[in-house]
Amino acid sequence: MAFVIIALLIIVPDAYFPEGNIFPLFKHLLLLLACIATALLFFKTYDSLWRYAHSREYLMLISGGVVGYAVFVAIDFFVLNSGIPLLFTVSISSLSLLGMLALRFSYRLYRRNFRQKKKGRHIPVVIIGAGDSGVKLLEELEQKHAGKYKVSCFIDDNREKIGKKIHNVQVKGPIEKINQLITPDQAKEVMIAIPSLSEERKDEIRKLCSEITSKIRVLPDILTALKGEEEEEHKKRIEDINIEGLLGREPVVLINNEVERLIKNKVVLITGGGGSIGSELCRQIAKHSPACLVIMDVYENNAYDIQQELLHLYGDGLNLKVEIGSIRDEGRINSLFSMYKPNIVFHTAAHKHVPLMELCPEEAMKNNIFGTYFLVKAADEYKVDKFVLISTDKAVNPTSVMGASKRFCEMIILSMREISATDFVAVRFGNVLGSNGSVIPLFMKQIMQGGPVTITDKRIVRYFMTISEAVQLVLQAGAMPGRSEIYVLDMGEPVKIINLAENLIRLLGYRPYIDIPIIETGLRPGEKLYEELFTHSKELIATANHKIYIEHREDISQEEIQEKLRLLEDALKANDRQHLKMVLKQVVPGYKAPEEVNPKTDGGN
């Protein structure tokens, strides 16, 4: 501002000061400068970071200048009575404000254009959604990430916005025509800025963008991200689409106020506590103040990892015990039950790999069936309050050794209905996204290695859920009243594995079949094309939670279970895998070979 005033004094017309003596005016000009500077301080314009300035900051600057000039006029004309022409002081004040605005605009242009050139080529971005969230995202990218991103255009369905510009960025549309509106060079990344979108609609947009974009991102909470967080925190708010989006449905949230009552001040034993489901159970249960949390696992590395995690979080506030041992060791199980006398048992330990259990059926028998039987016996003998078995959709009309072994485990639970004071329940759900040995980590590894992604058959469909959903279901089932029940989660529509593979490839920044090939390898031993959650011939019973059902099953007597176990034990002693599979078919109703239930390919799908 001082620079502008000096310039004006140098070029001031002689008509105002015929003698050329302008120095007496300095005190009046200094007064003007002081009034404007004081007003700007009062309006806190010097507190703003002008690299992030918006219309509010510029309005405050102008307001401060006008107020400062008004104060100067009041003092100079009514107190000092200097007689300086009004037009002259208005000109000085106006040019001062224009100069300040020009300097700030120039600085912003410098940061936006020149500095980003020094940093290298920017990434062209297309924002889907020209609403409030989309505009805030544009401003965030221009202010904080201008050196990395440049927004090519908006895509929106609102006809009133299409063809207009927002901050000089054109709005195009509708979304359904995105392939015709932009080229791959304009959209290295697509950012979805419509918070109200359903998972189904996000999935549709991913498919629409598959030919033009390499990465799709979402802005889950732009309003929170703009509330004064540090720059690194802002970056984290622009998150990759969560793997949970591959579900093709909204995540299930089970609210249960009874979990606290179930867990608090109880001794809780978790078998397989180091696994994917078991470790998440440990985390959730630790929040509810158990009297003692006992983690049992045969694999010491996993057990050690979750132990160290919980100790870091809770320290001495959690009574945590870790026991290494196998559920196949009946003596070890009895020793642990005698030592800790658990109130609640969550049984997650199992062999679950379908093809490997086809090759080694005796291991599935020893671990899944007899291990579960030993635990059930111990729970009954030591008067456990609640025993929760983790089952699988592969136990429904099983076609694999693994599925048949888990179905037998459910039968063991059902056999305890009338003879035990313990509440035995089974919890059945489908595949768990991201769990150890699941298809997602395999696909991700294949994609990061450049492909190909391998699927056994493009017709395969599976039910999927997240680890969080699985654990919520397990805890909910544990808190529900009931004995010898099989609880099943309504998991929505099943997902085609081929679609899951394609979406994951896009999620990781590649184009299916172009950048990453997908090939079929043929069904593996014991694999079924279509998994089921319910036995269709049986009645489903609703529970208090609309997402959980009880599958009604006929009771099975303890005598029948004992006879079936004897047959399996004899088959194990014979050391003949084919004979063992035949006996397993004999003792598990509905167990059939995969070729008996998988439809033949028509060669066209």
MOMOKA-V562683 format. One record per pair of residues at least 4 apart in sequence whose C-alpha atoms are under 6 Angstrom apart, sorted by sequence separation. I is the first residue (numbers start at 1). GAP is how many residues later the second one is. D is the distance in whole Angstrom. If there is no record, write none. Layout:
i=(I,I)
gap=(GAP,GAP)
d=(D,D)
This chain:
i=(8,14,26,33,34,53,64,72,73,74,75,76,77,90,95,98,102,109,110,111,130,140,141,142,145,165,209,229,260,274,275,281,282,300,310,311,314,334,337,357,363,364,365,366,367,368,378,379,394,401,416,447,472,506,511,512,513,594,40,76,129,141,165,273,274,379,398,446,505,506,510,164,165,272,273,398,434,543,585,164,446,542,163,395,541,162,163,225,394,395,541,571,162,502,540,162,395,413,540,395,539,153,155,157,153,154,155,156,157,153,154,155,156,157,350,156,219,155,273,217,218,273,564,40,130,189,217,264,266,267,272,273,39,123,124,125,126,188,191,264,265,266,267,268,269,270,271,272,122,123,124,125,126,128,129,130,187,188,189,190,191,192,193,264,265,271,298,122,123,124,125,126,127,128,129,189,191,263,292,293,294,295,296,297,298,124,126,184,260,274,292,294,296,297,298,36,39,184,274,116,463,36,432,462,35,430,431,432,433,461,462,430,432,461,432,461,369,386,390,391,392,393,460,461,35,385,386,387,388,389,390,391,392,393,460,384,388,392,328,32,369,458,343,344,343,344,345,346,347,348,328,344,358,327,330,357,200,354,199,199,199,51,490,489,134,424,425,427,489,133,423,424,425,426,427,428,488,126,425,488,124,125,487,124,127,457,487,124,125,126,127,128,129,452,454,456,486,125,127,128,129,451,452,453,454,455,456,457,486,452,454,456,528,417,456,526,460,461,462,529,414,413,268,267,270,267,268,269,270,271,272,266,268,270,271,272,271,52,4,1,400,399,393,393,414,415,415,415,276,355,281,399,397,398,399,397,399,399,262,259,258,215,214,214)
gap=(4,4,4,4,4,4,4,4,4,4,4,4,4,4,4,4,4,4,4,4,4,4,4,4,4,4,4,4,4,4,4,4,4,4,4,4,4,4,4,4,4,4,4,4,4,4,4,4,4,4,4,4,4,4,4,4,4,4,5,5,5,5,5,5,5,5,5,5,5,5,5,6,6,6,6,6,6,6,6,7,7,7,8,8,8,9,9,9,9,9,9,9,10,10,10,11,11,11,11,12,13,16,16,16,17,17,17,17,17,18,18,18,18,18,18,19,19,20,22,23,23,23,23,24,24,24,24,24,24,24,24,24,25,25,25,25,25,25,25,25,25,25,25,25,25,25,25,25,26,26,26,26,26,26,26,26,26,26,26,26,26,26,26,26,26,26,26,27,27,27,27,27,27,27,27,27,27,27,27,27,27,27,27,27,27,28,28,28,28,28,28,28,28,28,28,29,29,29,29,31,31,32,32,32,33,33,33,33,33,33,33,34,34,34,35,35,36,36,36,36,36,36,36,36,37,37,37,37,37,37,37,37,37,37,37,38,38,38,39,40,40,40,41,41,42,42,42,42,42,42,43,43,43,44,44,45,48,48,49,50,51,57,57,58,59,59,59,59,59,60,60,60,60,60,60,60,60,61,61,61,62,62,62,63,63,63,63,64,64,64,64,64,64,64,64,64,64,65,65,65,65,65,65,65,65,65,65,65,65,66,66,66,66,67,67,68,69,69,69,69,70,71,74,75,75,76,76,76,76,76,76,77,77,77,77,77,78,91,92,95,126,127,139,140,141,141,142,143,159,170,190,192,193,193,193,194,194,195,217,220,221,294,295,296)
d=(6,5,6,6,6,6,6,6,6,6,5,5,4,6,6,6,6,6,5,5,5,6,5,5,6,5,6,6,6,6,6,6,6,6,6,5,6,6,5,5,6,5,5,5,5,6,6,6,6,6,6,5,6,5,5,5,4,6,6,6,5,6,4,4,5,5,5,5,5,6,6,6,6,6,5,5,6,6,5,6,6,5,5,4,6,5,6,6,5,6,5,5,5,6,6,6,6,6,5,5,6,5,6,6,5,5,5,5,4,6,6,5,5,6,5,6,5,6,5,5,6,6,6,5,6,6,5,6,5,5,6,6,5,6,6,6,6,5,6,5,5,5,5,5,5,5,5,5,5,5,5,5,6,6,6,6,6,6,5,5,5,5,6,5,4,6,5,5,6,6,6,5,5,5,5,6,5,6,5,5,5,5,5,5,5,6,6,4,6,5,6,6,6,6,5,5,5,6,5,4,4,4,6,5,5,5,5,5,5,6,5,5,5,5,6,4,6,6,6,6,5,6,6,6,6,5,5,5,5,4,5,5,5,5,6,6,6,6,6,6,6,5,5,6,5,5,5,5,5,5,5,6,6,5,6,6,6,6,6,5,6,6,5,6,5,5,5,6,5,6,5,5,5,5,5,5,6,5,6,5,5,5,6,5,6,6,5,6,5,5,5,5,5,6,6,5,6,6,6,6,6,5,5,5,5,5,5,6,6,5,6,4,6,5,5,6,5,5,6,6,5,6,6,5,6,5,5,5,5,5,5,6,6,6,6,4,5,6,6,5,4,6,6,5,6,5,5,5,5,5,6,6,5,5,5,6,5,5,6,6,6,4,4,5)
